[in-house]
Amino acid sequence: MEKCKRVLIPLFGILLIASAFFFYSTVSGKAREEEKIPEQVVLPEYIRPQIKGWAYTEGLTLESECKIALVPGGETASLELYVDAPQDENGAIIYDDGQEWTLVLRKGGYFYPLLKKQYIQNGKVYYNAYYSYEDNAFHILVMKDQRADLDVYECVYDVHEDAFEVREAYKAKDIVEVYKNY
């Protein structure tokens, strides 16, 4: 009988600990499910039309411009890239090791600052405007290439919001550019 007590008491203790652990994990799992915090909803960032856009680009040099329609057959808008750099006597832009850049879309009396004015060190801004039949939307792909950073994002025109939804496509920080062919 004494041998039996020596074996059963530790076995009973182990069984009690295992039962407590099972009960705790079951209860805490249910509590977590009941108290589950819903995932945070991330709302899209929109670039909305601004008024009096001509003063926004005052003193800047128009680097490139294209006329586009945000919807097929719709009103024409102007996509304009500006840089804070002087021009030589032939009209060529004289770039320095850094300039202030901005990309705007003008439609009617409004403008959309697709790239807010910002200083870009040893770099340039590029854009590609296109209409996608896949999602029936107008897109502007913007690439901000600067010394140690490369940012690519897309501005997609939302007809219902009359605004551009910003979608980050690619971001590289602290890089050393080896080569580019554009």
VOPAGU-2260 file (C-alpha; in pm, 1 decimal, decimal comma):
REM VOPAGU-2260
SITE   aa  ch    i         X         Y         Z
SITE  MET   A    0       0,0       0,0       0,0
SITE  GLU   A    1     282,4     236,6      83,3
SITE  LYS   A    2     437,3     174,0    -262,0
SITE  CYS   A    3     105,2     247,5    -421,4
SITE  LYS   A    4      80,5     585,2    -239,9
SITE  ARG   A    5     431,9     681,0    -355,3
SITE  VAL   A    6     338,9     615,3    -716,8
SITE  LEU   A    7     -20,4     745,2    -712,6
SITE  ILE   A    8      41,4    1076,8    -534,1
SITE  PRO   A    9     297,1    1204,9    -792,8
SITE  LEU   A   10      82,9    1065,2   -1074,4
SITE  PHE   A   11    -219,8    1242,9    -928,2
SITE  GLY   A   12     -17,0    1565,9    -906,6
SITE  ILE   A   13      88,6    1540,5   -1271,1
SITE  LEU   A   14    -271,3    1470,9   -1372,4
SITE  LEU   A   15    -387,8    1773,3   -1171,8
SITE  ILE   A   16    -127,1    2001,9   -1335,5
SITE  ALA   A   17    -213,7    1871,4   -1683,9
SITE  SER   A   18    -586,0    1928,8   -1618,3
SITE  ALA   A   19    -522,6    2282,3   -1494,5
SITE  PHE   A   20    -309,8    2362,8   -1800,6
SITE  PHE   A   21    -575,3    2220,6   -2038,1
SITE  PHE   A   22    -851,6    2416,4   -1859,1
SITE  TYR   A   23    -647,6    2739,6   -1866,2
SITE  SER   A   24    -559,9    2711,5   -2235,7
SITE  THR   A   25    -922,9    2637,0   -2327,6
SITE  VAL   A   26   -1065,2    2924,4   -2121,0
SITE  SER   A   27    -799,9    3175,6   -2226,5
SITE  GLY   A   28    -846,3    3074,0   -2593,1
SITE  LYS   A   29   -1219,7    3137,2   -2568,6
SITE  ALA   A   30   -1158,6    3466,1   -2389,3
SITE  ARG   A   31    -921,4    3574,7   -2665,8
SITE  GLU   A   32   -1183,3    3491,7   -2927,5
SITE  GLU   A   33   -1453,4    3683,0   -2739,1
SITE  GLU   A   34   -1228,8    3983,1   -2678,3
SITE  LYS   A   35   -1075,3    3969,7   -3022,8
SITE  ILE   A   36   -1000,2    4318,2   -3141,6
SITE  PRO   A   37   -1104,3    4365,8   -3503,1
SITE  GLU   A   38    -824,4    4428,2   -3750,3
SITE  GLN   A   39    -758,4    4793,8   -3808,4
SITE  VAL   A   40    -911,4    4916,3   -4132,2
SITE  VAL   A   41    -670,0    5127,0   -4336,2
SITE  LEU   A   42    -854,2    5385,4   -4538,7
SITE  PRO   A   43    -702,4    5485,0   -4872,0
SITE  GLU   A   44    -517,4    5815,1   -4896,6
SITE  TYR   A   45    -677,1    6052,2   -5148,2
SITE  ILE   A   46    -538,1    6356,1   -5325,7
SITE  ARG   A   47    -832,2    6590,9   -5359,2
SITE  PRO   A   48    -863,2    6894,1   -5589,0
SITE  GLN   A   49    -725,1    7223,3   -5461,6
SITE  ILE   A   50    -821,6    7570,6   -5581,6
SITE  LYS   A   51    -592,4    7847,7   -5711,1
SITE  GLY   A   52    -329,7    7612,2   -5846,3
SITE  TRP   A   53    -144,3    7872,8   -6050,7
SITE  ALA   A   54      17,8    8031,9   -5745,4
SITE  TYR   A   55     136,8    7687,2   -5634,0
SITE  THR   A   56     379,0    7658,2   -5926,8
SITE  GLU   A   57     474,1    8025,3   -5950,2
SITE  GLY   A   58     850,6    8072,4   -5993,4
SITE  LEU   A   59     904,8    7710,8   -6102,6
SITE  THR   A   60    1008,8    7592,5   -6449,6
SITE  LEU   A   61     776,5    7364,4   -6644,7
SITE  GLU   A   62     988,4    7052,1   -6709,6
SITE  SER   A   63     726,6    6850,1   -6899,5
SITE  GLU   A   64     356,0    6854,9   -6973,3
SITE  CYS   A   65      96,3    6633,0   -7135,9
SITE  LYS   A   66    -274,7    6671,3   -7207,6
SITE  ILE   A   67    -489,1    6381,0   -7093,4
SITE  ALA   A   68    -851,0    6284,5   -7027,4
SITE  LEU   A   69    -923,3    6123,4   -6690,5
SITE  VAL   A   70   -1206,9    5926,2   -6846,9
SITE  PRO   A   71   -1216,3    5823,1   -7214,8
SITE  GLY   A   72   -1378,0    6104,0   -7413,7
SITE  GLY   A   73   -1396,1    6325,4   -7104,9
SITE  GLU   A   74   -1271,5    6671,8   -7022,7
SITE  THR   A   75    -902,8    6733,3   -7097,9
SITE  ALA   A   76    -666,5    6794,1   -6809,2
SITE  SER   A   77    -300,3    6893,0   -6801,3
SITE  LEU   A   78     -38,3    6682,6   -6623,3
SITE  GLU   A   79     258,4    6909,1   -6540,7
SITE  LEU   A   80     598,6    6844,4   -6385,2
SITE  TYR   A   81     775,5    7149,5   -6237,9
SITE  VAL   A   82    1127,5    7201,0   -6112,2
SITE  ASP   A   83    1294,5    7489,5   -5932,5
SITE  ALA   A   84    1580,6    7530,5   -6180,9
SITE  PRO   A   85    1673,7    7805,4   -6428,1
SITE  GLN   A   86    1688,7    7772,3   -6806,4
SITE  ASP   A   87    1976,2    7866,0   -7036,5
SITE  GLU   A   88    1936,4    8094,3   -7340,4
SITE  ASN   A   89    1815,5    7797,4   -7552,3
SITE  GLY   A   90    1548,3    7698,7   -7300,0
SITE  ALA   A   91    1732,5    7392,4   -7163,7
SITE  ILE   A   92    1692,9    7342,1   -6789,2
SITE  ILE   A   93    2010,7    7381,7   -6585,1
SITE  TYR   A   94    1996,9    7118,1   -6311,9
SITE  ASP   A   95    2199,8    7145,5   -5993,3
SITE  ASP   A   96    2276,8    6872,3   -5738,9
SITE  GLY   A   97    1928,8    6919,4   -5594,5
SITE  GLN   A   98    1602,8    7090,4   -5687,2
SITE  GLU   A   99    1252,6    7137,8   -5560,5
SITE  TRP   A  100    1002,5    6934,2   -5765,6
SITE  THR   A  101     626,2    6907,1   -5790,9
SITE  LEU   A  102     385,4    6715,3   -6013,8
SITE  VAL   A  103      34,5    6854,4   -6056,3
SITE  LEU   A  104    -270,6    6772,7   -6260,2
SITE  ARG   A  105    -480,5    7074,4   -6361,6
SITE  LYS   A  106    -847,0    7025,5   -6441,3
SITE  GLY   A  107   -1070,8    7326,8   -6485,2
SITE  GLY   A  108    -987,3    7582,5   -6215,2
SITE  TYR   A  109    -851,9    7314,1   -5981,0
SITE  PHE   A  110    -527,5    7126,8   -5939,9
SITE  TYR   A  111    -426,6    6799,8   -5777,3
SITE  PRO   A  112     -77,6    6799,5   -5616,6
SITE  LEU   A  113      25,7    6444,7   -5713,0
SITE  LEU   A  114     377,0    6507,9   -5579,2
SITE  LYS   A  115     380,1    6782,7   -5320,1
SITE  LYS   A  116     662,0    7034,9   -5352,7
SITE  GLN   A  117     976,3    6879,2   -5214,4
SITE  TYR   A  118    1350,1    6906,0   -5240,8
SITE  ILE   A  119    1509,8    6609,1   -5414,6
SITE  GLN   A  120    1886,1    6567,4   -5373,3
SITE  ASN   A  121    2075,3    6431,0   -5676,5
SITE  GLY   A  122    1763,9    6299,9   -5843,0
SITE  LYS   A  123    1465,9    6352,3   -6062,6
SITE  VAL   A  124    1094,2    6279,5   -6089,0
SITE  TYR   A  125     949,4    6060,6   -6363,2
SITE  TYR   A  126     588,7    5975,8   -6438,2
SITE  ASN   A  127     389,1    5750,9   -6667,6
SITE  ALA   A  128      21,8    5828,7   -6737,3
SITE  TYR   A  129    -209,4    5558,6   -6872,1
SITE  TYR   A  130    -567,5    5437,9   -6882,5
SITE  SER   A  131    -618,6    5079,6   -6766,2
SITE  TYR   A  132    -904,5    4885,2   -6921,5
SITE  GLU   A  133    -849,3    4615,0   -6659,1
SITE  ASP   A  134    -995,8    4834,8   -6383,0
SITE  ASN   A  135   -1143,4    5111,9   -6603,5
SITE  ALA   A  136    -936,8    5378,0   -6432,5
SITE  PHE   A  137    -679,6    5641,3   -6518,9
SITE  HIS   A  138    -339,3    5582,5   -6353,2
SITE  ILE   A  139     -30,8    5796,1   -6302,1
SITE  LEU   A  140     278,7    5605,2   -6197,5
SITE  VAL   A  141     521,4    5840,4   -6021,0
SITE  MET   A  142     885,4    5757,4   -5958,8
SITE  LYS   A  143    1090,6    5978,5   -5730,6
SITE  ASP   A  144    1455,2    5886,6   -5784,0
SITE  GLN   A  145    1700,5    6054,3   -5550,8
SITE  ARG   A  146    2047,3    5998,6   -5420,3
SITE  ALA   A  147    1986,8    5712,6   -5172,1
SITE  ASP   A  148    1611,5    5657,1   -5203,0
SITE  LEU   A  149    1373,7    5532,7   -5467,5
SITE  ASP   A  150     998,1    5578,3   -5422,6
SITE  VAL   A  151     740,1    5452,1   -5670,1
SITE  TYR   A  152     370,2    5507,4   -5616,7
SITE  GLU   A  153      56,4    5510,0   -5822,5
SITE  CYS   A  154    -219,4    5770,3   -5832,3
SITE  VAL   A  155    -545,7    5612,9   -5950,2
SITE  TYR   A  156    -832,6    5844,2   -6040,2
SITE  ASP   A  157   -1157,0    5762,7   -5858,8
SITE  VAL   A  158   -1445,7    5908,5   -6060,4
SITE  HIS   A  159   -1689,7    5888,4   -5768,0
SITE  GLU   A  160   -1456,9    6072,1   -5526,9
SITE  ASP   A  161   -1318,1    6309,0   -5795,0
SITE  ALA   A  162    -983,1    6237,9   -5634,9
SITE  PHE   A  163    -669,6    6030,5   -5683,7
SITE  GLU   A  164    -616,6    5731,8   -5458,2
SITE  VAL   A  165    -248,5    5692,7   -5369,5
SITE  ARG   A  166    -108,1    5338,3   -5374,5
SITE  GLU   A  167     250,9    5277,4   -5274,2
SITE  ALA   A  168     418,3    5044,3   -5523,3
SITE  TYR   A  169     782,4    5029,5   -5414,8
SITE  LYS   A  170    1012,1    5201,5   -5167,5
SITE  ALA   A  171    1387,9    5154,1   -5127,3
SITE  LYS   A  172    1587,3    5345,0   -4865,4
SITE  ASP   A  173    1962,3    5375,5   -4807,7
SITE  ILE   A  174    2063,6    5241,6   -5147,3
SITE  VAL   A  175    2365,0    5302,6   -5368,9
SITE  GLU   A  176    2255,1    5332,6   -5727,9
SITE  VAL   A  177    2488,1    5145,3   -5962,8
SITE  TYR   A  178    2325,2    5207,2   -6301,5
SITE  LYS   A  179    2007,7    5331,8   -6467,5
SITE  ASN   A  180    1917,2    5354,8   -6835,0
SITE  TYR   A  181    1649,3    5623,9   -6828,3
